[in-house]
């Protein structure tokens, strides 16, 4: 079983090679999704069996606030994939980093400083290409 977060959802992947998809069930109660599968024993004699038979049940605990009504399960090529969407407040947000230049200067977001430097460089390049060279501006 592999569980990871991708963008604004949790993804659970379980390898179930050789298991009939009709023998797999996924259900959720409160905030606890449960995966159940049954594999019946084959009636053949085996000298060296490596396949597991019997029942399997796994219950996952998810954080409060996940959107349990929108959980989606898909079985393809022997892999069960369950996608659990996160609510907007659990998804998080990106926080801009402010960088201080000098003790007396105003803090400027990192992206804003980069955008300003790119704009200045592009304007300077246009001036050079068009033959309109001016003295560089002081910040």
C-alpha positions as protocol buffer text, in pm:
chain_id: "A"
residue {
  index: 1
  type: UNK
  ca { x: 0 y: 0 z: 0 }
}
residue {
  index: 2
  type: UNK
  ca { x: 123 y: 345 z: -89 }
}
residue {
  index: 3
  type: UNK
  ca { x: -33 y: 667 z: 44 }
}
residue {
  index: 4
  type: UNK
  ca { x: 74 y: 1012 z: -72 }
}
residue {
  index: 5
  type: UNK
  ca { x: -60 y: 1363 z: -117 }
}
residue {
  index: 6
  type: UNK
  ca { x: -92 y: 1505 z: -466 }
}
residue {
  index: 7
  type: UNK
  ca { x: -211 y: 1863 z: -507 }
}
residue {
  index: 8
  type: UNK
  ca { x: -535 y: 1893 z: -309 }
}
residue {
  index: 9
  type: UNK
  ca { x: -606 y: 1523 z: -249 }
}
residue {
  index: 10
  type: UNK
  ca { x: -470 y: 1210 z: -85 }
}
residue {
  index: 11
  type: UNK
  ca { x: -404 y: 911 z: -311 }
}
residue {
  index: 12
  type: UNK
  ca { x: -406 y: 553 z: -182 }
}
residue {
  index: 13
  type: UNK
  ca { x: -269 y: 280 z: -413 }
}
residue {
  index: 14
  type: UNK
  ca { x: -292 y: -90 z: -335 }
}
residue {
  index: 15
  type: UNK
  ca { x: -151 y: -366 z: -554 }
}
residue {
  index: 16
  type: UNK
  ca { x: -414 y: -638 z: -591 }
}
residue {
  index: 17
  type: UNK
  ca { x: -277 y: -835 z: -885 }
}
residue {
  index: 18
  type: UNK
  ca { x: -484 y: -1142 z: -963 }
}
residue {
  index: 19
  type: UNK
  ca { x: -778 y: -1028 z: -747 }
}
residue {
  index: 20
  type: UNK
  ca { x: -1117 y: -1009 z: -915 }
}
residue {
  index: 21
  type: UNK
  ca { x: -1235 y: -644 z: -890 }
}
residue {
  index: 22
  type: UNK
  ca { x: -1580 y: -774 z: -789 }
}
residue {
  index: 23
  type: UNK
  ca { x: -1421 y: -920 z: -474 }
}
residue {
  index: 24
  type: UNK
  ca { x: -1292 y: -577 z: -360 }
}
residue {
  index: 25
  type: UNK
  ca { x: -1504 y: -332 z: -161 }
}
residue {
  index: 26
  type: UNK
  ca { x: -1435 y: 22 z: -42 }
}
residue {
  index: 27
  type: UNK
  ca { x: -1668 y: 187 z: 205 }
}
residue {
  index: 28
  type: UNK
  ca { x: -1642 y: 476 z: 446 }
}
residue {
  index: 29
  type: UNK
  ca { x: -1792 y: 530 z: 786 }
}
residue {
  index: 30
  type: UNK
  ca { x: -1741 y: 867 z: 950 }
}
residue {
  index: 31
  type: UNK
  ca { x: -1381 y: 956 z: 858 }
}
residue {
  index: 32
  type: UNK
  ca { x: -1256 y: 598 z: 816 }
}
residue {
  index: 33
  type: UNK
  ca { x: -1239 y: 449 z: 466 }
}
residue {
  index: 34
  type: UNK
  ca { x: -1209 y: 68 z: 473 }
}
residue {
  index: 35
  type: UNK
  ca { x: -1076 y: -154 z: 194 }
}
residue {
  index: 36
  type: UNK
  ca { x: -1186 y: -519 z: 198 }
}
residue {
  index: 37
  type: UNK
  ca { x: -1097 y: -799 z: -41 }
}
residue {
  index: 38
  type: UNK
  ca { x: -1157 y: -1172 z: -48 }
}
residue {
  index: 39
  type: UNK
  ca { x: -953 y: -1421 z: -246 }
}
residue {
  index: 40
  type: UNK
  ca { x: -1080 y: -1776 z: -246 }
}
residue {
  index: 41
  type: UNK
  ca { x: -837 y: -2065 z: -227 }
}
residue {
  index: 42
  type: UNK
  ca { x: -790 y: -2245 z: -557 }
}
residue {
  index: 43
  type: UNK
  ca { x: -860 y: -2618 z: -560 }
}
residue {
  index: 44
  type: UNK
  ca { x: -523 y: -2707 z: -711 }
}
residue {
  index: 45
  type: UNK
  ca { x: -224 y: -2870 z: -547 }
}
residue {
  index: 46
  type: UNK
  ca { x: 77 y: -2640 z: -531 }
}
residue {
  index: 47
  type: UNK
  ca { x: 435 y: -2744 z: -475 }
}
residue {
  index: 48
  type: UNK
  ca { x: 549 y: -2390 z: -401 }
}
residue {
  index: 49
  type: UNK
  ca { x: 263 y: -2140 z: -351 }
}
residue {
  index: 50
  type: UNK
  ca { x: 346 y: -1767 z: -332 }
}
residue {
  index: 51
  type: UNK
  ca { x: -3 y: -1628 z: -364 }
}
residue {
  index: 52
  type: UNK
  ca { x: -190 y: -1517 z: -52 }
}
residue {
  index: 53
  type: UNK
  ca { x: -548 y: -1626 z: -12 }
}
residue {
  index: 54
  type: UNK
  ca { x: -817 y: -1534 z: 235 }
}
residue {
  index: 55
  type: UNK
  ca { x: -960 y: -1206 z: 358 }
}
residue {
  index: 56
  type: UNK
  ca { x: -787 y: -868 z: 372 }
}
residue {
  index: 57
  type: UNK
  ca { x: -922 y: -559 z: 545 }
}
residue {
  index: 58
  type: UNK
  ca { x: -750 y: -227 z: 596 }
}
residue {
  index: 59
  type: UNK
  ca { x: -901 y: 82 z: 761 }
}
residue {
  index: 60
  type: UNK
  ca { x: -736 y: 421 z: 709 }
}
residue {
  index: 61
  type: UNK
  ca { x: -764 y: 719 z: 941 }
}
residue {
  index: 62
  type: UNK
  ca { x: -795 y: 1047 z: 754 }
}
residue {
  index: 63
  type: UNK
  ca { x: -767 y: 1400 z: 894 }
}
residue {
  index: 64
  type: UNK
  ca { x: -1087 y: 1576 z: 995 }
}
residue {
  index: 65
  type: UNK
  ca { x: -1234 y: 1789 z: 718 }
}
residue {
  index: 66
  type: UNK
  ca { x: -1173 y: 1563 z: 418 }
}
residue {
  index: 67
  type: UNK
  ca { x: -1461 y: 1547 z: 173 }
}
residue {
  index: 68
  type: UNK
  ca { x: -1570 y: 1185 z: 239 }
}
residue {
  index: 69
  type: UNK
  ca { x: -1869 y: 1212 z: 4 }
}
residue {
  index: 70
  type: UNK
  ca { x: -1635 y: 1275 z: -289 }
}
residue {
  index: 71
  type: UNK
  ca { x: -1397 y: 979 z: -237 }
}
residue {
  index: 72
  type: UNK
  ca { x: -1341 y: 797 z: -568 }
}
residue {
  index: 73
  type: UNK
  ca { x: -1210 y: 441 z: -611 }
}
residue {
  index: 74
  type: UNK
  ca { x: -1079 y: 294 z: -939 }
}
residue {
  index: 75
  type: UNK
  ca { x: -941 y: -53 z: -1016 }
}
residue {
  index: 76
  type: UNK
  ca { x: -717 y: -86 z: -1321 }
}
residue {
  index: 77
  type: UNK
  ca { x: -451 y: -340 z: -1418 }
}
residue {
  index: 78
  type: UNK
  ca { x: -446 y: -500 z: -1072 }
}
residue {
  index: 79
  type: UNK
  ca { x: -408 y: -170 z: -883 }
}
residue {
  index: 80
  type: UNK
  ca { x: -679 y: -17 z: -666 }
}
residue {
  index: 81
  type: UNK
  ca { x: -649 y: 362 z: -651 }
}
residue {
  index: 82
  type: UNK
  ca { x: -853 y: 566 z: -404 }
}
residue {
  index: 83
  type: UNK
  ca { x: -858 y: 946 z: -429 }
}
residue {
  index: 84
  type: UNK
  ca { x: -963 y: 1147 z: -124 }
}
residue {
  index: 85
  type: UNK
  ca { x: -1019 y: 1519 z: -196 }
}
residue {
  index: 86
  type: UNK
  ca { x: -918 y: 1768 z: 72 }
}
residue {
  index: 87
  type: UNK
  ca { x: -1139 y: 2058 z: 171 }
}
residue {
  index: 88
  type: UNK
  ca { x: -1013 y: 2407 z: 86 }
}
residue {
  index: 89
  type: UNK
  ca { x: -902 y: 2476 z: 443 }
}
residue {
  index: 90
  type: UNK
  ca { x: -694 y: 2154 z: 455 }
}
residue {
  index: 91
  type: UNK
  ca { x: -536 y: 2205 z: 113 }
}
residue {
  index: 92
  type: UNK
  ca { x: -312 y: 2485 z: 244 }
}
residue {
  index: 93
  type: UNK
  ca { x: -180 y: 2791 z: 70 }
}
residue {
  index: 94
  type: UNK
  ca { x: 153 y: 2922 z: -55 }
}
residue {
  index: 95
  type: UNK
  ca { x: 306 y: 3195 z: 159 }
}
residue {
  index: 96
  type: UNK
  ca { x: 529 y: 3453 z: -17 }
}
residue {
  index: 97
  type: UNK
  ca { x: 872 y: 3511 z: 137 }
}
residue {
  index: 98
  type: UNK
  ca { x: 982 y: 3868 z: 200 }
}
residue {
  index: 99
  type: UNK
  ca { x: 1350 y: 3948 z: 166 }
}
residue {
  index: 100
  type: UNK
  ca { x: 1507 y: 4243 z: 344 }
}
residue {
  index: 101
  type: UNK
  ca { x: 1763 y: 4431 z: 130 }
}
residue {
  index: 102
  type: UNK
  ca { x: 1902 y: 4684 z: 379 }
}
residue {
  index: 103
  type: UNK
  ca { x: 1807 y: 4795 z: 728 }
}
residue {
  index: 104
  type: UNK
  ca { x: 1624 y: 5109 z: 601 }
}
residue {
  index: 105
  type: UNK
  ca { x: 1461 y: 4960 z: 292 }
}
residue {
  index: 106
  type: UNK
  ca { x: 1106 y: 4835 z: 268 }
}
residue {
  index: 107
  type: UNK
  ca { x: 1048 y: 4458 z: 252 }
}
residue {
  index: 108
  type: UNK
  ca { x: 940 y: 4345 z: -93 }
}
residue {
  index: 109
  type: UNK
  ca { x: 790 y: 4008 z: -186 }
}
residue {
  index: 110
  type: UNK
  ca { x: 1040 y: 3785 z: -366 }
}
residue {
  index: 111
  type: UNK
  ca { x: 821 y: 3753 z: -678 }
}
residue {
  index: 112
  type: UNK
  ca { x: 770 y: 4131 z: -701 }
}
residue {
  index: 113
  type: UNK
  ca { x: 1145 y: 4200 z: -691 }
}
residue {
  index: 114
  type: UNK
  ca { x: 1212 y: 3942 z: -963 }
}
residue {
  index: 115
  type: UNK
  ca { x: 932 y: 4080 z: -1183 }
}
residue {
  index: 116
  type: UNK
  ca { x: 1074 y: 4434 z: -1145 }
}
residue {
  index: 117
  type: UNK
  ca { x: 1427 y: 4320 z: -1238 }
}
residue {
  index: 118
  type: UNK
  ca { x: 1300 y: 4135 z: -1546 }
}
residue {
  index: 119
  type: UNK
  ca { x: 1097 y: 4434 z: -1661 }
}
residue {
  index: 120
  type: UNK
  ca { x: 1397 y: 4666 z: -1620 }
}
residue {
  index: 121
  type: UNK
  ca { x: 1624 y: 4426 z: -1813 }
}
residue {
  index: 122
  type: UNK
  ca { x: 1371 y: 4389 z: -2096 }
}
residue {
  index: 123
  type: UNK
  ca { x: 1322 y: 4765 z: -2128 }
}
residue {
  index: 124
  type: UNK
  ca { x: 1700 y: 4815 z: -2136 }
}
residue {
  index: 125
  type: UNK
  ca { x: 1735 y: 4545 z: -2406 }
}
residue {
  index: 126
  type: UNK
  ca { x: 1462 y: 4708 z: -2618 }
}
residue {
  index: 127
  type: UNK
  ca { x: 1636 y: 5046 z: -2588 }
}
residue {
  index: 128
  type: UNK
  ca { x: 1968 y: 4898 z: -2697 }
}
residue {
  index: 129
  type: UNK
  ca { x: 1811 y: 4718 z: -2995 }
}
residue {
  index: 130
  type: UNK
  ca { x: 1622 y: 5027 z: -3107 }
}
residue {
  index: 131
  type: UNK
  ca { x: 1930 y: 5249 z: -3067 }
}
residue {
  index: 132
  type: UNK
  ca { x: 1781 y: 5461 z: -2790 }
}
residue {
  index: 133
  type: UNK
  ca { x: 2043 y: 5433 z: -2521 }
}
residue {
  index: 134
  type: UNK
  ca { x: 1986 y: 5630 z: -2199 }
}
residue {
  index: 135
  type: UNK
  ca { x: 2174 y: 5649 z: -1877 }
}
residue {
  index: 136
  type: UNK
  ca { x: 2069 y: 5370 z: -1638 }
}
residue {
  index: 137
  type: UNK
  ca { x: 1814 y: 5464 z: -1374 }
}
residue {
  index: 138
  type: UNK
  ca { x: 1910 y: 5453 z: -1009 }
}
residue {
  index: 139
  type: UNK
  ca { x: 1678 y: 5257 z: -780 }
}
